[in-house]
C-alpha cells in the first residue's frame, strides 16, 4: 500500500485506488495484511469523501476475524470513525467504550479510545462529557495521549 499512499500524496487518485485494489489480490495474504489494506482504503476514501466506497472497505474489514485486542482496536477505531462521519456519535461512542475495556490493549490504545470518545463528545457539542473523557485519557498511566487542539478548545491550561 506504500505506492498507493505515495500516489495519493501526489494527487494521482486513480493510481492510488488501483494500487489498493491490486494489494487485495495478493495470493496468500493473511487477515492482518488484508485488514491493513482495507483500513488504508477506507481512510483513502474517507479523505476524498467517497462514502459508499469507504463503507465497502469498512464492511470488508469488519468481515475479517480479529484474533488480538490490537486487531479489534483497529477495526473498532475505523468503525467509530465511519459512524462519526455519518453523525452517528452515540453508536461510535458505544463502540469505543467497549473497545477501551478489551483485555490486552496497551495503555496507549486505552488512552486513544478515551481520546476518541472525547473527540466524539466534542463533535456532538457535549463539552462536559468531552472534558470528562479528556481527563480520563490523560490519566491513563503510560498512555502518552496528546490532543493539543482539544486541550485548548476544552479550556484546559496544561
Beta strands, then each sheet from edge to edge (+ up, - down):
end
